[in-house]
Amino acid sequence: MFRSANRNPSNNHGKLNLLRKWKLIDTKVLCRSDFVSVFDDVVILPSGQQITYTKVELRDYVSVLPLTENKIVMIEILRYPRNCLSLEIPSGHIEDGESPEGSAFRELEEETGYRAGQLVRMDCFHPLSRSTQRAHLFLAKDLKKGAQRLEKTEQINVKLVPINSIKKMLTAGKITHAPTLLALQRFLLTGQTGESFSSSQVSGEL
């Protein structure tokens, strides 16, 4: 069976064309706030079966990997739901009317005090299967140190982590924040490649 499948890989790809969308019949709001909305959608499956599917809507967000000459600027932040400290790269939600690039410049400065002269787009991904939320990853360069502007709920210590220690930290499981894991792994694999944005290009948002 496996040998046959390997000889005809196009057959597997062709099956994707048979996928059919679900039909939305009704939706009920279970929860709505500034950060999250939860819905129960009544849908008809391609098989004709009717089910209720719980869907979550969350704001898109950015995560920024700030790079100095030989260190990465990271934050140690208290995560209330888990009641623990987490080592991460700066992250935050994209505000209404804000571009991902503008949000990345802003979040970096607010959480670390560093202002970037340039951003490089690293990736964009969907973190949750039950949500349309997108996460945008950026590399920040040409950093200048300034002052943090923390929100009232944020308790953050800035950490300068040597690049040559990142692989060991990842292997040891010392970083558990998913966007941080992906950004660091992507950086180690591909370096600084990607579409670039200067601070002057989005200065109207800052």
MIMAR-946992 format. One record per atom (N, C-alpha, C): residue number from 1; residue in three letters; y negated, x negated, z. Coordinates in steps of 0.02 Angstrom, whole numbers, m for minus. Each point is the difference from the previous one (the first is absolute). Last residue first. Example, Ala and Ser with C-alpha at 12.3 -4.5 7.8 and 13.67 -1.06 7.14 Angstrom:
// MIMAR-946992
<2 SER <112 m642 354>>;
<2 SER <m59 m42 3>>;
<2 SER <m55 39 37>>;
<1 ALA <286 m15 m4>>;
<1 ALA <m59 45 0>>;
<1 ALA <m60 m45 0>>;
//
This chain:
// MIMAR-946992
<206 LEU <m2778 m137 725>>;
<206 LEU <4 m37 63>>;
<206 LEU <m64 9 41>>;
<205 GLU <49 85 m227>>;
<205 GLU <40 37 49>>;
<205 GLU <m5 m31 70>>;
<204 GLY <m106 m95 m195>>;
<204 GLY <m30 65 13>>;
<204 GLY <37 40 51>>;
<203 SER <77 m212 m85>>;
<203 SER <m52 m6 51>>;
<203 SER <m32 66 17>>;
<202 VAL <185 m86 m153>>;
<202 VAL <6 61 40>>;
<202 VAL <m53 2 54>>;
<201 GLN <10 m181 m154>>;
<201 GLN <23 55 m43>>;
<201 GLN <3 65 38>>;
<200 SER <m52 m210 106>>;
<200 SER <m57 28 m35>>;
<200 SER <20 60 m44>>;
<199 SER <163 m132 116>>;
<199 SER <m36 45 46>>;
<199 SER <m59 33 m34>>;
<198 SER <207 m69 m153>>;
<198 SER <m48 m35 43>>;
<198 SER <m36 50 44>>;
<197 PHE <253 m2 m123>>;
<197 PHE <m61 37 11>>;
<197 PHE <m45 m42 45>>;
<196 SER <245 m22 m170>>;
<196 SER <m48 m23 51>>;
<196 SER <m61 45 3>>;
<195 GLU <282 7 m74>>;
<195 GLU <m68 18 m20>>;
<195 GLU <m49 m16 57>>;
<194 GLY <227 m146 m9>>;
<194 GLY <m19 71 2>>;
<194 GLY <m72 10 m21>>;
<193 THR <158 m214 122>>;
<193 THR <m9 33 m65>>;
<193 THR <m19 73 9>>;
<192 GLN <53 m197 159>>;
<192 GLN <m65 35 m3>>;
<192 GLN <m13 35 m66>>;
<191 GLY <252 m58 101>>;
<191 GLY <m63 m34 11>>;
<191 GLY <m60 45 m7>>;
<190 THR <249 45 m16>>;
<190 THR <m43 m1 m59>>;
<190 THR <m66 m36 9>>;
<189 LEU <180 21 172>>;
<189 LEU <35 1 m64>>;
<189 LEU <m46 m14 m59>>;
<188 LEU <m80 17 226>>;
<188 LEU <45 m57 m3>>;
<188 LEU <34 m5 m68>>;
<187 PHE <m137 188 43>>;
<187 PHE <m40 m61 m4>>;
<187 PHE <44 m62 m7>>;
<186 ARG <104 207 38>>;
<186 ARG <m29 m2 m68>>;
<186 ARG <m41 m64 m10>>;
<185 GLN <84 43 214>>;
<185 GLN <55 m17 m45>>;
<185 GLN <m25 m6 m72>>;
<184 LEU <m153 73 162>>;
<184 LEU <18 m70 11>>;
<184 LEU <55 m22 m47>>;
<183 ALA <m65 227 m5>>;
<183 ALA <m55 m43 m24>>;
<183 ALA <18 m74 8>>;
<182 LEU <150 164 86>>;
<182 LEU <m1 0 m73>>;
<182 LEU <m53 m48 m27>>;
<181 LEU <13 30 235>>;
<181 LEU <61 m32 m25>>;
<181 LEU <m2 m5 m76>>;
<180 THR <m171 120 103>>;
<180 THR <m7 m71 12>>;
<180 THR <60 m38 m27>>;
<179 PRO <4 236 m6>>;
<179 PRO <m46 m28 m50>>;
<179 PRO <m11 m75 8>>;
<178 ALA <143 107 165>>;
<178 ALA <26 0 m68>>;
<178 ALA <m49 m27 m52>>;
<177 HIS <33 m72 258>>;
<177 HIS <m46 45 m34>>;
<177 HIS <14 m2 m75>>;
<176 THR <103 m141 171>>;
<176 THR <36 62 m14>>;
<176 THR <m43 51 m36>>;
<175 ILE <37 m281 79>>;
<175 ILE <m47 47 m31>>;
<175 ILE <39 62 m22>>;
<174 LYS <113 m181 100>>;
<174 LYS <m58 6 44>>;
<174 LYS <m53 48 m28>>;
<173 GLY <232 m87 m77>>;
<173 GLY <m14 69 15>>;
<173 GLY <m60 11 46>>;
<172 ALA <102 m206 m106>>;
<172 ALA <13 14 71>>;
<172 ALA <m14 72 20>>;
<171 THR <m47 m80 m221>>;
<171 THR <72 m7 11>>;
<171 THR <19 18 72>>;
<170 LEU <m228 m8 m57>>;
<170 LEU <33 56 m34>>;
<170 LEU <75 m1 13>>;
<169 MET <m127 m179 80>>;
<169 MET <m15 60 38>>;
<169 MET <34 61 m31>>;
<168 LYS <15 m206 m114>>;
<168 LYS <39 m2 62>>;
<168 LYS <m11 62 42>>;
<167 LYS <m131 m27 m194>>;
<167 LYS <70 12 m18>>;
<167 LYS <45 1 62>>;
<166 ILE <m231 m57 27>>;
<166 ILE <11 71 m16>>;
<166 ILE <74 14 m14>>;
<165 SER <m121 m214 48>>;
<165 SER <42 30 53>>;
<165 SER <20 71 m16>>;
<164 ASN <m146 m142 m137>>;
<164 ASN <67 m29 1>>;
<164 ASN <45 26 56>>;
<163 ILE <m231 68 m26>>;
<163 ILE <41 26 m55>>;
<163 ILE <71 m27 4>>;
<162 PRO <m154 31 220>>;
<162 PRO <12 m48 m54>>;
<162 PRO <47 28 m53>>;
<161 VAL <m166 148 156>>;
<161 VAL <71 m19 m4>>;
<161 VAL <10 m49 m58>>;
<160 LEU <m196 115 173>>;
<160 LEU <5 m40 m61>>;
<160 LEU <70 m30 m2>>;
<159 LYS <m110 229 128>>;
<159 LYS <45 m58 2>>;
<159 LYS <m2 m35 m68>>;
<158 VAL <m142 198 166>>;
<158 VAL <8 m33 m65>>;
<158 VAL <42 m63 9>>;
<157 ASN <m5 241 143>>;
<157 ASN <m11 m72 4>>;
<157 ASN <12 m31 m68>>;
<156 ILE <m55 267 99>>;
<156 ILE <23 m49 m51>>;
<156 ILE <m18 m71 20>>;
<155 GLN <1 281 53>>;
<155 GLN <3 m59 42>>;
<155 GLN <32 m55 m42>>;
<154 GLU <m116 262 m46>>;
<154 GLU <31 m63 m23>>;
<154 GLU <m7 m55 53>>;
<153 THR <m91 233 m3>>;
<153 THR <72 0 15>>;
<153 THR <33 m67 m14>>;
<152 LYS <m234 47 m45>>;
<152 LYS <11 7 72>>;
<152 LYS <73 m3 19>>;
<151 GLU <m83 m134 m218>>;
<151 GLU <m3 69 22>>;
<151 GLU <19 5 73>>;
<150 LEU <m109 m228 m109>>;
<150 LEU <61 38 15>>;
<150 LEU <m16 72 16>>;
<149 ARG <m101 m222 m116>>;
<149 ARG <m30 65 13>>;
<149 ARG <58 49 12>>;
<148 GLN <m48 m292 m1>>;
<148 GLN <41 60 m7>>;
<148 GLN <m42 62 12>>;
<147 ALA <m106 m234 m95>>;
<147 ALA <17 36 61>>;
<147 ALA <43 62 m16>>;
<146 GLY <m4 m229 m152>>;
<146 GLY <m54 39 29>>;
<146 GLY <24 33 64>>;
<145 LYS <73 m197 m209>>;
<145 LYS <10 30 66>>;
<145 LYS <m63 35 24>>;
<144 LYS <105 m41 m255>>;
<144 LYS <m54 m23 44>>;
<144 LYS <5 37 66>>;
<143 LEU <166 m58 m238>>;
<143 LEU <m17 35 62>>;
<143 LEU <m58 m33 36>>;
<142 ASP <140 m4 m227>>;
<142 ASP <m70 m20 10>>;
<142 ASP <m28 34 62>>;
<141 LYS <208 132 m84>>;
<141 LYS <m15 m72 m3>>;
<141 LYS <m75 m11 11>>;
<140 ALA <225 195 20>>;
<140 ALA <m72 m14 8>>;
<140 ALA <m12 m75 3>>;
<139 LEU <193 192 m97>>;
<139 LEU <m9 m67 27>>;
<139 LEU <m75 m13 2>>;
<138 PHE <140 247 3>>;
<138 PHE <m47 m48 m29>>;
<138 PHE <5 m67 35>>;
<137 LEU <130 265 m37>>;
<137 LEU <0 m67 30>>;
<137 LEU <m47 m46 m37>>;
<136 HIS <46 282 46>>;
<136 HIS <m26 m51 m45>>;
<136 HIS <m2 m67 37>>;
<135 ALA <134 255 14>>;
<135 ALA <m25 m57 37>>;
<135 ALA <m20 m55 m50>>;
<134 ARG <37 289 0>>;
<134 ARG <6 m65 m32>>;
<134 ARG <m30 m54 46>>;
<133 GLN <105 275 16>>;
<133 GLN <m42 m55 23>>;
<133 GLN <15 m65 m37>>;
<132 THR <104 227 m9>>;
<132 THR <m31 m30 m59>>;
<132 THR <m44 m60 18>>;
<131 SER <231 98 132>>;
<131 SER <m72 2 m4>>;
<131 SER <m24 m30 m65>>;
<130 ARG <227 0 95>>;
<130 ARG <m22 70 7>>;
<130 ARG <m75 8 m6>>;
<129 SER <113 m214 m7>>;
<129 SER <29 40 m54>>;
<129 SER <m23 73 3>>;
<128 LEU <m137 m228 80>>;
<128 LEU <41 54 25>>;
<128 LEU <26 43 m57>>;
<127 PRO <m141 m197 m35>>;
<127 PRO <39 m18 59>>;
<127 PRO <48 54 24>>;
<126 HIS <m106 m85 m244>>;
<126 HIS <6 62 39>>;
<126 HIS <42 m13 61>>;
<125 PHE <m163 m182 m147>>;
<125 PHE <66 30 9>>;
<125 PHE <m5 64 40>>;
<124 CYS <m131 m229 m134>>;
<124 CYS <m12 69 23>>;
<124 CYS <68 33 5>>;
<123 ASP <m116 m272 m17>>;
<123 ASP <51 51 m12>>;
<123 ASP <m26 68 21>>;
<122 MET <m136 m209 m17>>;
<122 MET <69 m24 4>>;
<122 MET <51 52 m20>>;
<121 ARG <m277 m71 m44>>;
<121 ARG <47 55 10>>;
<121 ARG <71 m27 m3>>;
<120 VAL <m225 m130 81>>;
<120 VAL <49 0 m53>>;
<120 VAL <50 56 14>>;
<119 LEU <m273 m75 77>>;
<119 LEU <65 33 12>>;
<119 LEU <44 m8 m61>>;
<118 GLN <m236 m130 115>>;
<118 GLN <42 22 m56>>;
<118 GLN <64 32 26>>;
<117 GLY <m172 m79 145>>;
<117 GLY <m39 m4 m62>>;
<117 GLY <38 27 m59>>;
<116 ALA <16 68 274>>;
<116 ALA <31 m33 m58>>;
<116 ALA <m48 m2 m59>>;
<115 ARG <m18 5 285>>;
<115 ARG <m23 33 m62>>;
<115 ARG <27 m39 m59>>;
<114 TYR <69 32 279>>;
<114 TYR <m4 m41 m60>>;
<114 TYR <m23 43 m59>>;
<113 GLY <47 84 222>>;
<113 GLY <m65 m34 m3>>;
<113 GLY <m8 m43 m61>>;
<112 THR <189 153 72>>;
<112 THR <4 m72 13>>;
<112 THR <m68 m35 6>>;
<111 GLU <31 243 m38>>;
<111 GLU <55 m19 46>>;
<111 GLU <1 m74 18>>;
<110 GLU <m167 97 m152>>;
<110 GLU <0 37 63>>;
<110 GLU <51 m27 49>>;
<109 GLU <m10 m90 m222>>;
<109 GLU <m57 m20 41>>;
<109 GLU <0 35 68>>;
<108 LEU <168 59 m156>>;
<108 LEU <7 m70 18>>;
<108 LEU <m57 m21 47>>;
<107 GLU <m7 215 m94>>;
<107 GLU <49 m5 54>>;
<107 GLU <9 m73 23>>;
<106 ARG <m144 44 m188>>;
<106 ARG <m26 28 63>>;
<106 ARG <48 m11 58>>;
<105 PHE <63 m64 m222>>;
<105 PHE <m54 m42 24>>;
<105 PHE <m23 24 70>>;
<104 ALA <158 135 m105>>;
<104 ALA <29 m64 19>>;
<104 ALA <m53 m48 27>>;
<103 SER <m65 210 m91>>;
<103 SER <33 8 65>>;
<103 SER <28 m66 25>>;
<102 GLY <m90 7 m216>>;
<102 GLY <m53 6 50>>;
<102 GLY <28 7 70>>;
<101 GLU <153 m1 m178>>;
<101 GLU <m32 m66 7>>;
<101 GLU <m55 2 53>>;
<100 PRO <110 203 m60>>;
<100 PRO <44 m45 39>>;
<100 PRO <m32 m68 11>>;
<99 SER <m172 198 m29>>;
<99 SER <53 m30 m41>>;
<99 SER <46 m42 43>>;
<98 GLU <m149 224 76>>;
<98 GLU <6 m73 2>>;
<98 GLU <55 m24 m46>>;
<97 GLY <m63 232 60>>;
<97 GLY <m48 m29 m46>>;
<97 GLY <2 m76 m3>>;
<96 ASP <110 97 213>>;
<96 ASP <m20 43 m56>>;
<96 ASP <m53 m34 m43>>;
<95 GLU <155 m167 136>>;
<95 GLU <m43 56 16>>;
<95 GLU <m16 40 m63>>;
<94 ILE <219 m154 72>>;
<94 ILE <m54 4 m49>>;
<94 ILE <m41 63 14>>;
<93 HIS <147 m140 190>>;
<93 HIS <m1 55 m48>>;
<93 HIS <m60 m6 m47>>;
<92 GLY <117 m222 113>>;
<92 GLY <m37 60 19>>;
<92 GLY <0 51 m55>>;
<91 SER <70 m278 96>>;
<91 SER <17 60 m39>>;
<91 SER <m43 58 23>>;
<90 PRO <59 m293 28>>;
<90 PRO <m47 56 8>>;
<90 PRO <18 58 m46>>;
<89 ILE <201 m153 77>>;
<89 ILE <m61 m14 m37>>;
<89 ILE <m46 61 7>>;
<88 GLU <179 m66 197>>;
<88 GLU <m9 32 m65>>;
<88 GLU <m57 m33 m39>>;
<87 LEU <163 18 242>>;
<87 LEU <m35 m50 m40>>;
<87 LEU <m2 24 m72>>;
<86 SER <17 136 247>>;
<86 SER <28 m10 m66>>;
<86 SER <m42 m51 m37>>;
<85 LEU <58 109 268>>;
<85 LEU <m43 m38 m44>>;
<85 LEU <36 m13 m66>>;
<84 CYS <48 222 157>>;
<84 CYS <14 m72 m5>>;
<84 CYS <m52 m32 m45>>;
<83 ASN <63 244 43>>;
<83 ASN <m20 m32 63>>;
<83 ASN <16 m75 m1>>;
<82 ARG <26 182 m171>>;
<82 ARG <55 m43 20>>;
<82 ARG <m14 m37 65>>;
<81 PRO <m164 149 m91>>;
<81 PRO <63 38 m2>>;
<81 PRO <60 m42 22>>;
<80 TYR <m222 m107 m11>>;
<80 TYR <12 48 54>>;
<80 TYR <67 36 m5>>;
<79 ARG <m82 m245 m79>>;
<79 ARG <23 60 m34>>;
<79 ARG <23 51 52>>;
<78 LEU <m166 m234 m12>>;
<78 LEU <41 45 41>>;
<78 LEU <15 63 m39>>;
<77 ILE <m45 m252 m107>>;
<77 ILE <m30 65 15>>;
<77 ILE <48 42 42>>;
<76 GLU <m68 m251 m124>>;
<76 GLU <47 24 50>>;
<76 GLU <m31 64 28>>;
<75 ILE <m39 m132 m248>>;
<75 ILE <m24 33 60>>;
<75 ILE <59 17 45>>;
<74 MET <m66 m197 m206>>;
<74 MET <38 59 20>>;
<74 MET <m29 29 64>>;
<73 VAL <m45 m190 m213>>;
<73 VAL <m33 35 55>>;
<73 VAL <39 64 15>>;
<72 ILE <88 m240 m108>>;
<72 ILE <m10 72 m14>>;
<72 ILE <m30 31 62>>;
<71 LYS <m2 m270 m104>>;
<71 LYS <18 50 51>>;
<71 LYS <m11 71 m26>>;
<70 ASN <m65 m213 m105>>;
<70 ASN <71 m8 16>>;
<70 ASN <25 48 53>>;
<69 GLU <m220 20 m107>>;
<69 GLU <28 m58 m36>>;
<69 GLU <74 m8 12>>;
<68 THR <m70 242 42>>;
<68 THR <m44 m58 5>>;
<68 THR <35 m58 m35>>;
<67 LEU <30 282 m17>>;
<67 LEU <25 m67 m9>>;
<67 LEU <m56 m52 9>>;
<66 PRO <85 276 54>>;
<66 PRO <m57 m46 m6>>;
<66 PRO <23 m72 2>>;
<65 LEU <99 253 m63>>;
<65 LEU <25 m65 21>>;
<65 LEU <m56 m51 m9>>;
<64 VAL <13 284 31>>;
<64 VAL <m33 m59 m29>>;
<64 VAL <29 m64 30>>;
<63 SER <42 287 m48>>;
<63 SER <17 m56 43>>;
<63 SER <m24 m63 m35>>;
<62 VAL <m51 289 m14>>;
<62 VAL <1 m68 m26>>;
<62 VAL <25 m48 54>>;
<61 TYR <31 285 m63>>;
<61 TYR <m28 m53 41>>;
<61 TYR <5 m68 m35>>;
<60 ASP <6 299 m24>>;
<60 ASP <18 m65 m26>>;
<60 ASP <m32 m54 43>>;
<59 ARG <54 237 112>>;
<59 ARG <m50 m36 m39>>;
<59 ARG <30 m64 m29>>;
<58 LEU <162 207 45>>;
<58 LEU <m37 m50 39>>;
<58 LEU <m51 m33 m45>>;
<57 GLU <192 219 17>>;
<57 GLU <m56 m29 m37>>;
<57 GLU <m39 m45 47>>;
<56 VAL <265 116 m20>>;
<56 VAL <m53 m30 40>>;
<56 VAL <m54 m28 m46>>;
<55 LYS <220 196 2>>;
<55 LYS <m40 m51 m36>>;
<55 LYS <m57 m23 43>>;
<54 THR <253 144 4>>;
<54 THR <m58 m20 39>>;
<54 THR <m34 m60 m34>>;
<53 TYR <159 211 m94>>;
<53 TYR <m7 m73 1>>;
<53 TYR <m65 m17 37>>;
<52 THR <191 212 m47>>;
<52 THR <m65 m16 28>>;
<52 THR <m3 m75 10>>;
<51 ILE <149 152 m190>>;
<51 ILE <m1 m36 64>>;
<51 ILE <m72 m6 24>>;
<50 GLN <180 125 m199>>;
<50 GLN <m66 m1 32>>;
<50 GLN <5 m35 67>>;
<49 GLN <148 m14 m247>>;
<49 GLN <0 11 72>>;
<49 GLN <m71 m5 28>>;
<48 GLY <68 m43 m230>>;
<48 GLY <m14 69 15>>;
<48 GLY <m3 16 74>>;
<47 SER <27 m216 m119>>;
<47 SER <64 36 5>>;
<47 SER <m11 75 10>>;
<46 PRO <m183 m157 m2>>;
<46 PRO <27 10 m68>>;
<46 PRO <66 38 0>>;
<45 LEU <m157 51 208>>;
<45 LEU <29 m60 m29>>;
<45 LEU <24 13 m71>>;
<44 ILE <m200 118 148>>;
<44 ILE <62 15 m34>>;
<44 ILE <25 m65 m32>>;
<43 VAL <m168 44 228>>;
<43 VAL <10 m23 m69>>;
<43 VAL <67 24 m26>>;
<42 VAL <m200 7 212>>;
<42 VAL <59 36 m24>>;
<42 VAL <8 m15 m74>>;
<41 ASP <m128 m146 203>>;
<41 ASP <0 27 m68>>;
<41 ASP <66 36 m14>>;
<40 ASP <m156 m87 219>>;
<40 ASP <67 23 m18>>;
<40 ASP <m5 32 m69>>;
<39 PHE <m167 m196 121>>;
<39 PHE <12 64 m33>>;
<39 PHE <75 13 m4>>;
<38 VAL <m212 m163 124>>;
<38 VAL <71 11 m8>>;
<38 VAL <12 70 m27>>;
<37 SER <m203 m210 29>>;
<37 SER <14 71 m10>>;
<37 SER <74 7 m15>>;
<36 VAL <m188 m198 111>>;
<36 VAL <65 21 m27>>;
<36 VAL <1 76 m7>>;
<35 PHE <m199 m125 69>>;
<35 PHE <45 m54 m19>>;
<35 PHE <64 23 m33>>;
<34 ASP <m178 143 88>>;
<34 ASP <m35 m49 m41>>;
<34 ASP <47 m53 m28>>;
<33 SER <117 229 53>>;
<33 SER <m50 m38 37>>;
<33 SER <m34 m48 m48>>;
<32 ARG <201 215 22>>;
<32 ARG <m52 m30 m42>>;
<32 ARG <m51 m35 45>>;
<31 CYS <265 135 m14>>;
<31 CYS <m48 m41 38>>;
<31 CYS <m51 m27 m48>>;
<30 LEU <162 158 m72>>;
<30 LEU <25 m7 68>>;
<30 LEU <m50 m37 44>>;
<29 VAL <m4 156 m238>>;
<29 VAL <m30 m56 35>>;
<29 VAL <26 m2 72>>;
<28 LYS <119 98 m232>>;
<28 LYS <m27 18 65>>;
<28 LYS <m26 m62 35>>;
<27 THR <79 105 m266>>;
<27 THR <m12 m56 46>>;
<27 THR <m32 25 64>>;
<26 ASP <156 82 m241>>;
<26 ASP <m48 15 53>>;
<26 ASP <m9 m63 43>>;
<25 ILE <119 m6 m211>>;
<25 ILE <m7 73 9>>;
<25 ILE <m54 17 50>>;
<24 LEU <77 m218 m175>>;
<24 LEU <m31 20 63>>;
<24 LEU <m11 76 1>>;
<23 LYS <184 m165 m132>>;
<23 LYS <m50 53 m9>>;
<23 LYS <m26 22 67>>;
<22 TRP <111 m246 m99>>;
<22 TRP <9 58 43>>;
<22 TRP <m57 49 m12>>;
<21 LYS <91 m173 m194>>;
<21 LYS <m45 8 57>>;
<21 LYS <20 61 41>>;
<20 ARG <173 m156 m146>>;
<20 ARG <m47 56 m7>>;
<20 ARG <m40 9 63>>;
<19 LEU <167 m192 m146>>;
<19 LEU <m31 21 62>>;
<19 LEU <m51 54 m13>>;
<18 LEU <127 m123 m168>>;
<18 LEU <26 65 20>>;
<18 LEU <m32 25 64>>;
<17 ASN <m40 m217 m100>>;
<17 ASN <m34 52 m38>>;
<17 ASN <23 70 19>>;
<16 LEU <101 m199 88>>;
<16 LEU <m64 14 32>>;
<16 LEU <m38 56 m36>>;
<15 LYS <206 m95 m81>>;
<15 LYS <8 55 47>>;
<15 LYS <m65 18 35>>;
<14 GLY <21 m188 m149>>;
<14 GLY <m7 64 m34>>;
<14 GLY <5 59 47>>;
<13 HIS <41 m225 73>>;
<13 HIS <m72 14 m7>>;
<13 HIS <m10 69 m33>>;
<12 ASN <219 m81 20>>;
<12 ASN <m27 16 65>>;
<12 ASN <m73 18 m4>>;
<11 ASN <110 m75 m195>>;
<11 ASN <24 66 20>>;
<11 ASN <m29 22 67>>;
<10 SER <m36 m219 m93>>;
<10 SER <m47 51 m23>>;
<10 SER <23 69 20>>;
<9 PRO <132 m200 40>>;
<9 PRO <m52 14 49>>;
<9 PRO <m47 55 m21>>;
<8 ASN <242 m92 m65>>;
<8 ASN <m43 53 m28>>;
<8 ASN <m56 17 49>>;
<7 ARG <164 m167 47>>;
<7 ARG <m3 m8 m73>>;
<7 ARG <m48 51 m31>>;
<6 ASN <47 1 236>>;
<6 ASN <m39 m59 m18>>;
<6 ASN <m8 m8 m76>>;
<5 ALA <137 172 90>>;
<5 ALA <m71 14 12>>;
<5 ALA <m43 m59 m20>>;
<4 SER <233 m26 m12>>;
<4 SER <m24 46 m52>>;
<4 SER <m74 15 9>>;
<3 ARG <109 m129 163>>;
<3 ARG <m7 m38 m62>>;
<3 ARG <m27 44 m56>>;
<2 PHE <50 99 208>>;
<2 PHE <m59 m42 4>>;
<2 PHE <m11 m39 m64>>;
<1 MET <194 135 18>>;
<1 MET <m61 41 0>>;
<1 MET <m63 m43 0>>;
//
